[in-house]
Amino acid sequence: MSTSTRYSRRLLGSVFGLALALGAAAAHAETPNNVLVVAQSIDDAVSFDPAEGFELTTVQSFNNIYQRLVQSNREDGTKIEPALAASWESGSDGKSLTFALADAKFASGNPVRPEDVVFSLTRAVKLNKSPAFILNELGWTADNVDAAVTKVDDKHVKLTWSADVGSGFALSLLTAPIASIVDEQTVAAQAKDNDFGNGWLKTNSAGSGAFAISAYTPHEALVLEANANSSDKPKLESVIIRNVPDVSSRRLLVEQGDADIARGLAADQIDALKDKSGIKVLSVPSARTDYILLNTKANETLGKPAFWEAARYLVDYNGIAKDLLRGQSNVHQAFLPVGFPGALTDTPFKLDVEKAKKVLADAGIKTPFKVEFIVFNDQPFLSIAQSLQSTFAKAGIELDIQPGVASDIYARGRSGKFEMTLRYWIPDYFDPHSNASAFAINRDNSTNTAAKYAGWVIPELTDETLAAVKEQDAAKRVALYQDLQKKIQTSSPFVFMLQGNDQVVLSDKVKNYAQGLNADQVYYDKVEK
């Protein structure tokens, strides 16, 4: 039995409790050289099926477990590179792509075939889970996707679409995690009740990436083992991602050598570690945007545009970014993050309690009143929520903070069982439409978008958003997305506040860790110690 396997089993056997890890300071238990231990919260994880997983923990895992036909460049996400596809050709009609597959194997040892591509993309559409709207952008539905994704021969697969978009945009969509290719033979054998193997893939993997899921215990740990069949052999034998909900405990783990990487530390803990021997702090620009989501259907008050406007003046943007988070986020008030074409950088709103009170009074909204505020039981969300609670109270709005496990908070948000919540949005691919489709599309509540979760039906904005994605002139397209941002910035049930700047704490033994602008761009394959 290898050292890493023994270490993995020891951690699993201890149920990942902190008692052993946080013992006497002198009792260090340094991780083996071929094992990477990451301390973070994984309470948000709902599913490790790439056709369903849509949370930070699962999205961060997918590039390590799965491959897609094409992928975003690690340094410049706007550049698209071959992955499982060795090459591709666009059809003369501008609405098709034919891919030639490279030689690759899944972790099972099965070769990657055109049949796997067909199975993966069609099952993702037919399952119709939260990220399905990404592939729906091509006009794919459960009724037509079988004809849209077809095998040409033993080395080629063809994709066609009805939507009025070009092949460049289609390639961008195919870099999203939902386009990951799964092993049909392995997954189909696990199918139950026509679920396309979804139940099994929630906690297992069937990919061709550098790692495979060895063990997963919800709210405890995810263990990845090196995929011996990967074309790009990882340097490590194992990656163990431990669930450590308490941020102070994460700091101690990395400080004492019981963890190699710690994520999601609070600003004061980051400050305490910056000059610590054996520790380094990596600051990575992030495309994550943090915003308030209001449920317009929860009650009459939350459905009023005047309340949305008042809320914009009850956020202490600078105080949260500069004093509370101290470098972990910057003030940002638009749905496109800096780094994407057309992103607005102006910040027209600031904390102005008197203006908020006037807006409420002019609209006949009587105060005081209470709003249920569901929040992830993790930092920095709790700290941000407390700041909002303080400033909203000054206008007579009592925010009833209700912390919960992230997976439960997600479920309540998607089912409309909330009044107000604090959310973050991560682009699914490097194109402005990735975010626009979430916040500016909801014709009739038939697609899983953030606008749907807000109960905000917007046929006119939907038409404008669909026109923007079709526009072929780059400058005109940027202008259309800027106009959409201004409209939603001014009046919508979304209050955009921040853009993230991820601070990751690493042991100085960790070499070649890579993380990009987008959340799925976390890479363990080249890490060594």
C-alpha positions as CSV (number, residue, x, y, z in Angstrom):
1,M,0.0,0.0,0.0
2,S,1.4,3.4,-1.0
3,T,2.1,6.2,1.5
4,S,-0.6,8.3,-0.1
5,T,-3.2,5.5,0.1
6,R,-2.4,4.9,3.8
7,Y,-2.6,8.7,4.4
8,S,-6.0,8.9,2.6
9,R,-7.4,6.0,4.6
10,R,-6.2,7.4,7.8
11,L,-7.9,10.7,7.1
12,L,-11.1,9.0,6.1
13,G,-11.0,6.7,9.1
14,S,-10.8,9.7,11.4
15,V,-13.9,11.1,9.7
16,F,-11.8,14.2,9.0
17,G,-12.4,15.5,12.5
18,L,-10.2,18.4,13.6
19,A,-9.3,16.8,16.9
20,L,-6.2,15.1,15.6
21,A,-5.3,17.9,13.2
22,L,-5.5,20.6,15.7
23,G,-3.6,18.9,18.5
24,A,-0.6,20.3,20.3
25,A,1.3,22.8,18.1
26,A,4.4,20.8,18.3
27,A,2.7,17.7,17.0
28,H,3.0,18.4,13.2
29,A,1.8,15.7,10.8
30,E,3.4,16.9,7.6
31,T,1.6,15.6,4.5
32,P,3.5,13.1,2.3
33,N,5.4,14.5,-0.7
34,N,3.0,12.8,-3.2
35,V,-0.2,13.9,-1.5
36,L,-1.7,17.4,-1.6
37,V,-4.1,18.3,1.2
38,V,-6.4,21.3,0.7
39,A,-8.4,22.8,3.6
40,Q,-11.6,24.6,2.5
41,S,-15.4,24.4,2.8
42,I,-17.0,21.9,0.5
43,D,-20.5,22.2,2.0
44,D,-21.8,23.7,-1.2
45,A,-21.2,20.5,-3.2
46,V,-24.5,19.1,-4.7
47,S,-23.2,16.9,-7.4
48,F,-20.0,15.9,-9.1
49,D,-21.9,15.0,-12.3
50,P,-20.7,17.7,-14.8
51,A,-24.2,17.8,-16.2
52,E,-25.5,18.9,-12.8
53,G,-22.7,20.3,-10.6
54,F,-22.9,24.1,-10.6
55,E,-21.3,25.0,-7.3
56,L,-17.8,26.3,-6.5
57,T,-16.4,23.0,-5.1
58,T,-17.7,20.9,-7.9
59,V,-16.8,23.4,-10.6
60,Q,-13.2,23.6,-9.2
61,S,-12.9,19.8,-9.5
62,F,-14.1,19.3,-13.1
63,N,-10.9,20.4,-14.9
64,N,-9.0,17.9,-12.9
65,I,-11.4,15.0,-13.4
66,Y,-12.8,15.5,-16.9
67,Q,-11.8,16.8,-20.3
68,R,-13.9,18.5,-23.0
69,L,-13.5,18.6,-26.7
70,V,-11.9,22.0,-26.4
71,Q,-10.6,24.0,-23.4
72,S,-9.7,27.5,-22.4
73,N,-6.1,28.5,-22.3
74,R,-4.8,28.5,-18.7
75,E,-3.3,32.0,-19.0
76,D,-5.7,33.6,-21.4
77,G,-9.2,32.1,-21.1
78,T,-10.4,33.9,-24.3
79,K,-8.1,31.5,-26.3
80,I,-9.5,28.1,-27.1
81,E,-7.3,25.1,-27.4
82,P,-7.7,21.4,-28.4
83,A,-8.3,18.9,-25.6
84,L,-10.1,15.6,-26.5
85,A,-10.5,17.0,-30.0
86,A,-7.2,17.1,-32.0
87,S,-8.7,19.5,-34.5
88,W,-12.0,20.8,-35.8
89,E,-13.6,22.3,-38.9
90,S,-16.5,24.7,-39.2
91,G,-19.3,23.9,-41.7
92,S,-19.9,26.2,-44.6
93,D,-23.3,27.1,-43.2
94,G,-21.7,28.5,-40.0
95,K,-23.9,26.3,-37.9
96,S,-21.9,23.1,-37.5
97,L,-18.5,21.8,-36.3
98,T,-16.9,18.5,-37.1
99,F,-14.3,17.3,-34.5
100,A,-11.5,14.8,-35.0
101,L,-10.8,13.0,-31.8
102,A,-7.3,12.6,-30.3
103,D,-6.2,9.3,-28.8
104,A,-7.3,9.3,-25.2
105,K,-8.5,7.0,-22.5
106,F,-10.9,7.3,-19.5
107,A,-9.8,6.4,-16.0
108,S,-11.5,3.0,-16.6
109,G,-9.1,2.3,-19.5
110,N,-11.9,2.6,-22.1
111,P,-10.9,4.6,-25.1
112,V,-12.6,8.0,-25.7
113,R,-15.0,7.4,-28.7
114,P,-17.4,9.5,-30.7
115,E,-20.1,7.5,-28.9
116,D,-18.9,9.0,-25.6
117,V,-19.2,12.5,-27.0
118,V,-22.7,11.9,-28.3
119,F,-23.8,10.3,-25.0
120,S,-22.3,13.1,-22.8
121,L,-23.8,16.1,-24.7
122,T,-27.2,14.5,-25.3
123,R,-27.5,13.3,-21.7
124,A,-26.6,16.8,-20.4
125,V,-29.4,18.3,-22.4
126,K,-32.0,15.6,-21.5
127,L,-31.2,15.7,-17.8
128,N,-32.0,19.4,-17.9
129,K,-30.2,20.2,-14.6
130,S,-29.2,23.7,-13.5
131,P,-26.3,24.3,-16.1
132,A,-28.4,22.9,-19.1
133,F,-29.2,26.4,-20.2
134,I,-25.7,26.7,-21.5
135,L,-26.2,24.1,-24.1
136,N,-29.7,25.3,-24.7
137,E,-28.0,28.4,-26.2
138,L,-27.4,26.3,-29.3
139,G,-31.1,25.6,-29.7
140,W,-30.6,22.1,-28.3
141,T,-33.5,20.6,-26.5
142,A,-34.4,17.1,-25.3
143,D,-36.4,16.7,-28.5
144,N,-33.8,17.6,-31.1
145,V,-30.4,17.0,-29.5
146,D,-30.1,13.4,-30.8
147,A,-30.1,14.7,-34.3
148,A,-27.7,17.6,-33.5
149,V,-24.9,15.5,-32.0
150,T,-23.9,12.6,-34.3
151,K,-21.1,10.2,-34.9
152,V,-19.5,10.6,-38.3
153,D,-17.0,7.6,-38.1
154,D,-14.8,6.0,-35.5
155,K,-12.7,9.2,-35.1
156,H,-15.1,12.0,-35.9
157,V,-18.2,13.6,-34.4
158,K,-20.4,16.3,-35.8
159,L,-22.3,19.0,-33.9
160,T,-25.1,21.1,-35.6
161,W,-27.3,23.8,-34.1
162,S,-30.3,25.8,-35.0
163,A,-29.6,28.9,-33.0
164,D,-28.4,32.0,-34.9
165,V,-24.9,31.9,-33.5
166,G,-21.5,31.3,-35.1
167,S,-19.0,28.5,-34.5
168,G,-16.8,30.7,-32.4
169,F,-19.5,31.2,-29.8
170,A,-20.3,27.4,-30.0
171,L,-16.7,26.6,-29.2
172,S,-16.9,28.9,-26.2
173,L,-19.9,27.0,-24.9
174,L,-18.1,23.8,-25.3
175,T,-15.4,24.9,-22.9
176,A,-18.0,25.0,-20.1
177,P,-17.9,22.1,-17.5
178,I,-21.3,20.8,-18.7
179,A,-19.6,19.9,-22.0
180,S,-17.3,17.5,-20.2
181,I,-17.1,14.1,-21.8
182,V,-18.0,11.1,-19.6
183,D,-17.3,7.4,-20.2
184,E,-20.6,6.0,-21.6
185,Q,-19.8,2.4,-20.9
186,T,-19.1,3.1,-17.2
187,V,-21.9,5.6,-16.7
188,A,-24.7,3.8,-18.6
189,A,-24.0,0.6,-16.5
190,Q,-24.9,2.6,-13.4
191,A,-28.1,4.1,-14.8
192,K,-31.3,3.7,-12.7
193,D,-34.8,4.7,-13.6
194,N,-33.7,6.5,-16.8
195,D,-31.4,8.9,-14.9
196,F,-28.5,8.5,-17.4
197,G,-26.3,7.5,-14.4
198,N,-26.8,10.8,-12.7
199,G,-27.4,9.3,-9.3
200,W,-24.1,7.5,-9.4
201,L,-22.1,10.4,-10.9
202,K,-23.2,12.6,-8.0
203,T,-20.5,11.0,-5.9
204,N,-18.3,9.2,-8.5
205,S,-16.4,10.1,-11.7
206,A,-16.0,8.7,-15.2
207,G,-13.6,11.1,-16.9
208,S,-10.3,11.2,-18.8
209,G,-8.7,14.0,-16.7
210,A,-5.5,13.8,-14.6
211,F,-7.4,12.5,-11.6
212,A,-10.4,10.4,-10.7
213,I,-12.7,10.5,-7.6
214,S,-11.4,7.8,-5.2
215,A,-13.7,8.6,-2.3
216,Y,-16.3,11.3,-1.4
217,T,-18.1,11.8,1.8
218,P,-20.5,14.8,1.7
219,H,-19.5,17.6,4.1
220,E,-16.3,15.7,5.0
221,A,-13.8,15.2,2.2
222,L,-13.2,14.6,-1.5
223,V,-10.3,12.3,-2.4
224,L,-8.8,12.4,-5.9
225,E,-6.4,9.8,-7.1
226,A,-4.1,10.1,-10.1
227,N,-5.5,8.6,-13.3
228,A,-3.0,6.1,-14.6
229,N,-4.6,6.3,-18.0
230,S,-4.4,10.0,-18.4
231,S,-2.4,11.3,-21.4
232,D,-0.9,14.0,-19.1
233,K,0.3,12.2,-16.0
234,P,-0.1,14.3,-12.8
235,K,2.9,14.8,-10.5
236,L,0.9,13.9,-7.4
237,E,-0.6,10.6,-6.4
238,S,-3.5,12.1,-4.5
239,V,-5.3,15.3,-3.8
240,I,-7.4,15.4,-0.6
241,I,-9.9,18.3,-0.3
242,R,-11.0,18.4,3.4
243,N,-14.1,20.1,4.5
244,V,-13.1,22.5,7.2
245,P,-16.0,24.9,7.8
246,D,-14.2,27.0,10.4
247,V,-11.8,29.4,8.8
248,S,-9.6,29.6,11.9
249,S,-9.1,25.9,11.8
250,R,-8.1,26.1,8.1
251,R,-5.4,28.7,9.1
252,L,-4.1,26.4,11.8
253,L,-4.0,23.4,9.5
254,V,-1.9,25.1,6.9
255,E,0.2,26.8,9.6
256,Q,1.1,23.5,11.3
257,G,1.7,21.6,8.1
258,D,-1.4,19.4,8.2
259,A,-2.7,21.1,5.0
260,D,-0.7,22.3,2.0
261,I,-3.3,24.8,0.8
262,A,-6.0,26.7,2.6
263,R,-8.8,28.6,0.7
264,G,-11.5,31.0,1.9
265,L,-9.6,32.5,4.9
266,A,-10.9,35.7,6.4
267,A,-8.9,38.9,5.8
268,D,-7.5,39.0,9.3
269,Q,-6.1,35.4,9.0
270,I,-4.6,36.3,5.6
271,D,-2.9,39.3,7.2
272,A,-1.5,37.1,10.1
273,L,0.0,34.6,7.6
274,K,1.6,37.0,5.1
275,D,4.9,37.2,7.0
276,K,4.8,33.6,8.3
277,S,7.8,31.5,7.6
278,G,7.1,28.5,5.3
279,I,3.8,30.1,4.1
280,K,3.0,32.1,0.9
281,V,-0.1,33.9,-0.1
282,L,-1.2,33.8,-3.7
283,S,-3.5,36.6,-4.9
284,V,-5.5,35.6,-8.0
285,P,-7.9,37.9,-9.9
286,S,-11.3,36.2,-10.1
287,A,-14.2,36.5,-12.4
288,R,-16.6,35.9,-9.5
289,T,-19.2,38.6,-8.9
290,D,-21.0,38.9,-5.6
291,Y,-24.6,40.2,-5.5
292,I,-27.8,40.4,-3.6
293,L,-30.7,38.3,-5.1
294,L,-34.2,39.4,-4.3
295,N,-37.2,37.1,-4.8
296,T,-39.8,39.3,-6.5
297,K,-42.5,36.8,-5.9
298,A,-41.9,36.4,-2.1
299,N,-44.1,39.4,-1.3
300,E,-45.4,42.6,-2.7
301,T,-42.7,44.8,-1.3
302,L,-39.8,42.8,-2.8
303,G,-41.4,42.9,-6.2
304,K,-41.3,46.7,-6.3
305,P,-38.6,48.4,-8.4
306,A,-38.5,51.1,-5.7
307,F,-37.3,48.5,-3.1
308,W,-34.6,47.3,-5.6
309,E,-33.5,50.9,-6.0
310,A,-33.4,51.6,-2.2
311,A,-31.4,48.4,-1.6
312,R,-28.7,49.8,-3.9
313,Y,-28.2,52.7,-1.6
314,L,-28.1,50.6,1.6
315,V,-24.8,48.7,0.8
316,D,-21.5,50.0,2.2
317,Y,-19.6,49.0,-0.9
318,N,-16.3,50.6,0.1
319,G,-16.5,49.6,3.7
320,I,-17.1,45.9,2.7
321,A,-14.3,45.9,0.1
322,K,-11.6,47.9,1.8
323,D,-12.3,47.5,5.6
324,L,-14.0,44.2,5.8
325,L,-12.4,42.1,3.0
326,R,-9.2,44.0,2.7
327,G,-8.0,43.0,-0.8
328,Q,-10.2,39.9,-1.2
329,S,-12.7,41.8,-3.4
330,N,-13.1,45.1,-5.2
331,V,-16.2,47.2,-5.6
332,H,-18.0,46.2,-8.9
333,Q,-21.5,47.0,-9.8
334,A,-22.2,45.2,-13.1
335,F,-22.9,41.7,-14.1
336,L,-19.8,41.3,-16.4
337,P,-16.6,41.0,-14.5
338,V,-13.5,43.0,-15.4
339,G,-11.5,40.9,-17.8
340,F,-14.5,40.2,-20.1
341,P,-15.2,42.3,-23.2
342,G,-17.6,45.2,-22.5
343,A,-17.4,45.0,-18.7
344,L,-18.6,48.2,-17.1
345,T,-16.3,49.6,-14.5
346,D,-18.3,52.6,-13.2
347,T,-19.7,52.5,-9.7
348,P,-22.8,54.8,-9.6
349,F,-24.1,53.6,-6.2
350,K,-22.8,54.3,-2.8
351,L,-24.2,54.0,0.8
352,D,-26.8,56.8,1.1
353,V,-29.3,55.9,3.8
354,E,-31.3,59.2,3.5
355,K,-31.7,58.6,-0.3
356,A,-32.9,55.1,0.3
357,K,-35.4,56.3,2.9
358,K,-36.8,58.8,0.4
359,V,-37.1,56.2,-2.3
360,L,-39.0,53.9,0.0
361,A,-41.3,56.7,1.3
362,D,-42.0,58.0,-2.2
363,A,-43.1,54.5,-3.2
364,G,-45.4,54.2,-0.2
365,I,-43.2,51.4,1.3
366,K,-43.8,51.6,5.0
367,T,-41.0,50.8,7.5
368,P,-40.0,49.1,9.7
369,F,-40.4,45.6,8.2
370,K,-38.5,42.4,8.2
371,V,-36.8,40.5,5.3
372,E,-35.7,36.9,5.6
373,F,-32.0,36.8,4.5
374,I,-30.6,33.3,3.8
375,V,-26.8,33.1,3.7
376,F,-24.1,30.5,3.3
377,N,-22.7,29.6,6.7
378,D,-19.1,30.5,5.6
379,Q,-16.9,33.5,5.2
380,P,-16.9,36.0,3.7
381,F,-20.6,35.6,3.3
382,L,-21.5,35.9,7.0
383,S,-19.4,39.0,7.4
384,I,-20.9,40.7,4.3
385,A,-24.4,39.7,5.6
386,Q,-23.7,41.4,8.9
387,S,-22.6,44.6,7.2
388,L,-25.7,44.6,5.1
389,Q,-27.8,43.9,8.2
390,S,-26.3,47.0,9.9
391,T,-26.8,49.4,6.9
392,F,-30.3,48.1,6.0
393,A,-31.4,48.6,9.6
394,K,-30.7,52.3,9.3
395,A,-33.6,52.6,6.8
396,G,-35.9,50.5,8.9
397,I,-35.3,47.2,7.1
398,E,-34.5,44.3,9.5
399,L,-32.5,41.6,7.7
400,D,-33.2,38.3,9.5
401,I,-29.9,36.5,8.8
402,Q,-30.5,32.7,8.5
403,P,-27.2,30.9,7.9
404,G,-27.3,27.5,6.4
405,V,-25.2,24.8,4.7
406,A,-24.4,26.0,1.2
407,S,-26.1,23.1,-0.5
408,D,-29.3,23.8,1.3
409,I,-29.1,27.5,0.6
410,Y,-28.7,26.7,-3.1
411,A,-31.7,24.4,-3.0
412,R,-33.9,27.0,-1.4
413,G,-32.8,29.7,-3.9
414,R,-33.5,27.4,-6.9
415,S,-36.9,26.5,-5.6
416,G,-37.9,30.1,-4.8
417,K,-38.2,29.4,-1.1
418,F,-36.4,32.6,0.1
419,E,-36.9,36.4,0.3
420,M,-33.4,37.7,0.0
421,T,-30.0,35.9,-0.3
422,L,-26.4,36.7,-1.0
423,R,-25.0,35.0,-4.1
424,Y,-21.9,34.9,-6.2
425,W,-21.9,34.2,-10.0
426,I,-19.1,32.6,-11.9
427,P,-19.0,32.7,-15.7
428,D,-19.3,29.3,-17.3
429,Y,-17.2,30.2,-20.4
430,F,-15.2,33.2,-21.6
431,D,-17.9,35.2,-23.4
432,P,-20.1,38.0,-22.2
433,H,-23.2,36.0,-22.9
434,S,-22.2,33.6,-20.1
435,N,-23.4,36.1,-17.6
436,A,-25.9,38.0,-19.7
437,S,-27.8,34.7,-20.3
438,A,-28.1,34.3,-16.5
439,F,-29.2,37.8,-15.5
440,A,-31.0,39.1,-18.6
441,I,-32.9,36.1,-20.0
442,N,-36.2,34.9,-18.6
443,R,-39.1,34.9,-21.1
444,D,-41.4,32.6,-19.2
445,N,-39.6,30.8,-16.4
446,S,-38.8,27.9,-18.6
447,T,-35.0,28.1,-18.3
448,N,-32.8,27.8,-15.2
449,T,-31.4,31.4,-15.0
450,A,-30.8,33.8,-12.1
451,A,-33.6,35.9,-13.4
452,K,-35.9,32.9,-13.0
453,Y,-34.8,32.4,-9.4
454,A,-35.7,36.0,-8.8
455,G,-39.1,35.4,-10.4
456,W,-38.4,38.3,-12.8
457,V,-40.0,37.7,-16.2
458,I,-38.3,39.9,-18.8
459,P,-39.3,39.1,-22.4
460,E,-38.0,42.4,-23.8
461,L,-34.5,42.1,-22.1
462,T,-34.5,38.5,-23.3
463,D,-35.0,39.6,-26.9
464,E,-32.2,42.2,-26.5
465,T,-29.8,39.5,-25.0
466,L,-30.5,37.1,-27.8
467,A,-29.8,39.9,-30.3
468,A,-26.5,40.6,-28.6
469,V,-25.3,37.0,-28.9
470,K,-26.1,36.9,-32.6
471,E,-24.2,40.1,-33.4
472,Q,-21.1,39.4,-35.5
473,D,-19.6,42.9,-35.3
474,A,-17.3,42.9,-32.2
475,A,-17.7,46.6,-31.4
476,K,-21.5,46.5,-31.8
477,R,-21.7,43.4,-29.7
478,V,-19.7,45.1,-26.9
479,A,-22.1,48.1,-27.0
480,L,-25.1,45.8,-26.7
481,Y,-23.8,44.1,-23.6
482,Q,-22.9,47.4,-22.1
483,D,-26.4,48.6,-22.6
484,L,-27.8,45.4,-21.0
485,Q,-25.5,45.9,-18.0
486,K,-26.7,49.5,-17.5
487,K,-30.3,48.5,-17.6
488,I,-29.8,45.8,-15.0
489,Q,-27.5,47.9,-12.9
490,T,-30.2,50.6,-12.7
491,S,-33.3,48.5,-12.1
492,S,-33.4,44.8,-11.4
493,P,-33.8,42.5,-8.4
494,F,-30.0,42.0,-8.5
495,V,-27.7,44.3,-6.5
496,F,-24.1,43.8,-7.8
497,M,-21.5,44.7,-5.2
498,L,-18.1,43.1,-5.6
499,Q,-15.7,41.2,-7.9
500,G,-13.5,38.7,-6.2
501,N,-9.8,38.5,-5.8
502,D,-9.0,35.1,-4.5
503,Q,-6.3,34.8,-1.8
504,V,-5.0,31.3,-1.6
505,V,-2.6,30.3,1.2
506,L,0.1,27.7,0.3
507,S,2.9,25.9,2.0
508,D,6.2,27.0,0.4
509,K,6.7,23.3,-0.5
510,V,3.9,23.5,-3.0
511,K,5.2,24.2,-6.5
512,N,3.4,24.9,-9.8
513,Y,-0.1,25.4,-8.4
514,A,-2.2,27.2,-11.1
515,Q,-5.4,29.0,-10.9
516,G,-7.0,31.2,-13.5
517,L,-9.6,34.0,-13.8
518,N,-12.5,31.7,-13.9
519,A,-13.6,29.4,-11.1
520,D,-13.1,26.1,-13.1
521,Q,-9.5,27.1,-13.8
522,V,-8.0,25.3,-10.8
523,Y,-5.3,22.9,-11.8
524,Y,-3.6,20.2,-9.7
525,D,-2.0,18.2,-12.5
526,K,1.4,20.0,-12.5
527,V,1.6,20.5,-8.7
528,E,4.5,19.0,-6.9
529,K,6.1,19.2,-3.5
